[in-house]
Amino acid sequence: MPDAVQNLQMIPLNDYIFFCSALFAIGIIGVLIKRNALVIFMSVELMLNSANLLLAAFSAYRNDPAGQIFVFFIMVVAAAEVAIGLALLVMIYRSTHSIDINALNKLKW
Amino acid sequence: MLSKYIFYFLSSVAIYAALMVLISKKPIHSVLYLTLAFFAIAGHYILLNAQFLAVVHIIVYAGAIMVLFLFTVMLLNLNIEGEFPKKNIIKFAAVIVGGLILITLIGTFRTYDLEIIKNPTLNQIGLVKNLGKVLFKEYLLPFELCSILFLAAMVGAVMLGKKDIQ
């Protein structure tokens, strides 16, 4: 697919870096400003996705398949994390009847 | 030229959806906006000619993770309670922290000059055939460990989800 190669070269790699950094920063802000545990999980997913996209971009530009394999493994770990995290969330909801993260601030001390 | 426009369109959709995840008051709107962001990122994978990743991304994220989120929202009836407000000063500080991290990342990467390999076979690597060869030759052990991780996660989720554990 030589056309696709030409197309790919036209997007500078720096654009991918800026875009992924922006997504990552949005994810960090989300973790910090939200008290709803569900939305915090979603922000973590956003951060994982920005890292994934940057790995895939580097792998495509450097012609190295290892990056895309790593993306695959990160997706696996993210899926396992969400399954466990949501199960924990359901348990927390059963005992405190809320998913406010501040209900758990006893864990701090 | 077209791919450049597609790139900027997908990027703006993804950033908009990511911001709306944070701005939305109801969790269910956040979930739906997050799905939109994931589809935009899948479009990015297709643009990078990483078809395998695009398909896996849609299956895993839009198919599995989003369904899990939606089920949690619906089963726990979380949508009614809405938002727990946080103090404005904390929100302000959080946005400053995020902005500083963004500035740091961009400032670091801006000077990084990567040489791009001009190779006609460049983006054949994202196809299932080539990735599968690498995955099952060089990365076979991590792949098997991933299956064990999944098994453990599944058992853990079922155990945590059970009503009464002795």
Interface residues (C-beta under 8 A of the other chain):
Chain A: M1 P2 A4 V5 N7 L8 Q9 M10 I11 L13 N14 D15 I17 F18 F19 S21 A22 L23 F24 A25 I26 G27 I28 I29 G30 L32 I33 K34 R35 N36 L38 V39 F41 M42 S43 E45 L46 N49 N52 L53 A56 A57 S59 A60 Y61 R62 N63 D64 P65 A66 Q68 I69 V71 F72 F73 M75 V76 V77 A78 A79 A80 E81 V82 A83 I84 L86 A87 L88 L89 V90 M91 Y93 S98 I99 D100 N102
Chain B: M1 L2 S3 K4 F7 S11 A14 I15 A18 L19 V21 L22 P27 S30 V31 L34 A37 F38 I41 H44 Y45 L47 L48 N49 A50 F52 L53 V56 H57 V60 Y61 A64 I65 L68 F69 T72 V73 L75 L76 L78 E81 E83 F84 P85 K86 I90 K91 A93 A94 V95 V97 G98 G99 I101 L102 L105 I106 F109 R110 Y112 L114 I116 I117 K118 N119 P120 T121 L122 N123 Q124 I125 G126 N130 L131 V134 L135 E138 Y139 P142 C146 L149 F150 A152 A153 M154 G156 A157 V158 L160 G161
